[in-house]
Structures are given as C-alpha cells and as structure tokens.
Amino acid sequence: MKTITKLSLVVLLAASVSCHSDLDIIQNDRLSSSNMWKTSEQVEGSTVNIYAQLRGNFVQSDINVLHWGELRVGSYMWGYSHLYKVYTASEVLMNIMTSSSSSCGWTHLYATIDQANAVLKYAPLESIPMTDAKRSWAIGQAAFARAYCYFWAARIWGDVPLNLLPIESVNQDETYPVRAPQDDVYGQIGKDIELAMENANNLGSNKYMATKDAVLMLKAEYALWMYSTRKGGDKWLDEADEALGALGVAPGDSRLLKNYGDIFDGYGKNNKNSAEVIFALYNSQSEKLTGGYPVYFTYATPGVKTQFHNNPVPIGGTQWLDYGDGYLALMRDSRDKNGDTRVKTNLGDGVYGMDENQNGGVLTWPAKFIGDCSSGRMVCDADLLYYRYGLAVMMMAELRYFQGRYSDALTYLNMIAGRAYGNDKFYTSATKESVLQALCNEYFLEFPCEGVIWWALIRLDKIWDYNPDLAARKNDTNILLWPISKSARNKNSKLVQTAGWY
C-alpha cells in the first residue's frame, strides 16, 4: 500500500473475520469469512487496517504512550497545571490505579491483535492470489504489529490473554481466554519479531506502518527488556547488539538530525519524512484524523492575555497536565548551564499569563507535539512518534553500560550530547555510576512526551530514585504492573485480577 492515509477506505475494507466477544476486544462491523479473504486487495486492506486499529488505541484520551508510560514516572516529572491547579490521571501519577481506572483498558489493543491474527491466518493461504512480495509484506506487517501490541500488554499487565487466532465464533477458546504466563507471552513476542524479520525486506518504507528499521528497533528494545527485567542472560545483549548494528548505529553516524527541533516540526506533514523518525502515528486534518494527548497541554482563553493566544501559548482547553517542578528545574538547569538546545522544543514557558489582578504570570507547558494553532484553537495534527533513531543511539549506550563497556557507552551518549550541547565530549567520566546517571539524565532530557522514559528507568532499575510513591511500596506485589479493567473482568469471568491489585 502506498500510504496509510486512506484510512476511511481501509475501514470499509477492514477485514478480520471476527465477532464480538466477552473479552471486549472485537469491533462489531467485521466482514465474515464467507465473503472475505478471496483477493489480494482484501488482504492488503486488512493489513493496513491493523495500523488503523493501532492508531485508534493510542489516540484515546487516557490510553496512549504517555499514560501507559511516562505519567507513571510520577510527580517529579508530571503534575498539575501551574495556572489552573488541576490535573488528570492522578491515579496513574501516584500509581494507585484500580480496575475502574480508564487507563487500564485494553479493548483497542486487543482489537489490533485480533486484526493481526486474521492476517496471519489467511495471508499465507495459496488460494488467495498474491505476489510473493505482497504476501510477505502482509505477514511481516501483521507479525510486527502483534509483537508490538503484546510487548505493551506484557509490560503493563504481566500475564495476559495470548490469542493467536482471530475470533470467528463465540465457541472458540479465544472468546473467553485466560491469562497466559508472562514467559509464554514474551516467548511469542520473540517468535513474532523473528517472523517479521524474515519478511522485513518486503515491508517497504511507509513509516506509519512497520519498516525493517521499526522491526529492528522493537527487537533491540525487547532484547534489552529481556536481559534487564526478565533476567534472561547475556544472550539478550547479543540480540540487542545485532539489532542495533543492523540499524547502523555507530560512532560518527549522521542519521541524527542536526537540529533536534526539526524532528517534531511539520504538523502531520513532514515528520514521517525525517531521517530520524522510524515509526509514527499518523495525524492529518485533511484526513479528519487528529488527536492525542497534547490536548492536555493547552490553555483555555480566560487564563491567558489575548496578545499571547497562540503567540506562543497554545490555546485549546483547560490545561490538565504540566511538567513537575523537579523536571522543570532539570530542563532549565540544562538549558542555562549547559546550553541544552532541546529545551526550547520540549518546554514552552514565559511571562504570558495573567493572575487575578491582571498581572503577568509565568506559564509553562510541554511544547513538543503542539499542533496547528493558526485557526485560534489548537488542532492535534502533529504526528506522534513510536520510535526514532535517537532512541537507537541511547539503547546502544545502554547496551554498552550493561556490557560493562563504560567508555564505549560514553561514545554513544556523546552523540546525543553533541547535538544537545554542541559538545561531543560532554561526558568524560567512564565509571559505572557516572555512566548510569548520564543515561538517566539523557533519557529525561531527550525524550519527554514520547512514552520512553518510564521503560528506560525500569530497565536501568532507577525508577525508585525518581518516584517516591513507588519507592515506598517497592516490595509490594506486582507494583510495576497494572490491574485488569473491571469491564474486561465483568465480560469474562475467567480473567483473574492481577495479584496485589483490585
């Protein structure tokens, strides 16, 4: 397929042969197997629809890479609006979720998995006339998407239903599944990554879907996770090394854009064309596809002087999320002391507001992924990023740290630092402790709002240093996991709640 932008057509073609289930994972408007899976076009439409489903998951108000990742870092990094003194997702920030917390829902994630299952079941059939390249493309896309979704699911909930067949009958085991052991889920993720790799040369270059580089990124992140959190042994470091090497991560590599801000420029038009972007979520006003968590970063008009509306304060609704005071201090310190050029992209701030006496007040907002503000109210049309090359460089530094190659870790950290500070010898101390702290600092400063930092801090076993709510309950059962939603359990009595949660 040339692009994923024709999503309206894709929904009409869409394709899994599924029906509604008590797991609450299936849409109702699917075509049946009696009139599907006859032509190459149907397989192609079904495959593209996997990514329409994936997009549908991550543009939800309380389910996205921010809620499922970064907000969980806690009050050091995220907090209430400094103007309105309100905030959303407090249970996520404080890690006190319950089964009623809206962020704990997995409906759309499993709809994506079911769509991928259907493609993986039917695309290999020789009865469907397809070229070998197109068949390989469909299989590779579906394998990547299923692995990607299960990687999110296993990290969030631990044991999860492991459906590998599309739901085509209410009598299937997949209709009322039990939670599979984490080891089985992670094992399947590895198998799907390898299947995607086998077909990677046919995946194409559309960054709103899987490419070979996206598969390599997932393979590297998965391998580091298996080494650090699943205690899988050094073989996983070798796997990460192989994946990052295949991506071309090496000293002196020029794939990092010179200007950090250019990565996020474009409002849904140019981001996917950046050499640094590897896998993105599509947003476009022309396709009537807009949305995402940046809406939480905007301000309502009464709180901002008129002359500063969208100049530069983004106007939308009530700001529900802002950076925490500790993180604001970190960014400002990095900007003022080290000349960190990333801060102007990541942080909007200044004397642009008004207090009760109509005097100026300092406002702050997360400035990355701010959309089109030309019509008065911000439109969430900035592409959101799943993977970019800067993360590959950081994962290589992390890998070298795990290998005990601290001087080599500095080499990759200084690739990031060179762009940020204009100094490619910024980090010089090659001790274990100093490299670990440098990794934490650069993950914080390089990736705000991208859903990356929480997972990195867990891999590095440093989350406890930044989140006092978690540190106080470090020994609680499954404290880094989440409860299953009440809705899912009500619809499937076979689902047992995560131990330690309710």
Secondary structure, DSSP 8 states (H G I E B T S, - for coil): ---S--HHHHHHH--------TTS---S----TTSSS-SHHHHHHHHHHHHHHHHHHHTSSS-SHHHHTGGGG-TTTEE--TTT---S-HHHHTT---TT-GGG--HHHHHHHHHHHHHHHHTT-TTS---HHHHHHHHHHHHHHHHHHHHHHHHHHSSB----S----TTSGGGS---B-HHHHHHHHHHHHHHHHHTGGGS-S-TTS--HHHHHHHHHHHHHHHHHTS---THHHHHHHHHHHHTT--TT---S-SSGGGGG-STTSSGGGSTTEEEEE--BTTTTB---GGGGG-B-GGGB-GGGBTTTB-BSS----EE-HHHHHHHHHHHHHH--TTHHHHEEEEEEEE-TTS-EEEEEEE-TT--B-TTSS-B--S-EEEEEHHHHHHHHHHHHHHTT-HHHHHHHHHHHHHHHHS-TT-----SHHHHHHHHHHHHHHH-TTTT-HHHHHHHTT-HHHH-HHHHTTTTSTTTTS----HHHHHH-TT----TT--
